[in-house]
Amino acid sequence: MAEILVARADPEQWTLYLHFSDGLTGTICMRDLLEIGAFRLLRDPAVFAQALADPKRNVVSWRVGAGEAQLQLLAEVLHRDLEAHGAVRVDPSSDPAFQRFMVAATQPHQGEGKA
């Protein structure tokens, strides 16, 4: 199974841009999911914008509420959704612009990692 490498949320459009280790790249609209159960917590644009790709656990996650509480989406499910909706595979070695984008996209969000 491909690992999730990049997850970037756009709270204006309620979309999630994803890039996987097998090159699959695309955007998923999250609007409908945000009306279901615990995912309602992501309706706050500031929370939604903090999506994090975790390749070790192969999930996209958000910190919600106090403490270490997280909402997670399995990368396997997101990968299948992208494939089903015609996402493309990108070969980063053949596209210098995409390489620059990936360097920028994998940098922490502003304020991330600060104690």
Buried (B, 14 or more C-beta within 10 A) or exposed (E): EBBBBBBBBBBEEBBBBBBBBEBBBBBBBBEEBBEEEEBEBBEBEEBBBBBBBBBEBBBBBBEBEEEEEBBEBBBEEBBEBBEEEEBEEBEBEEEEEBEEBBEEBEEEEEEEEEE
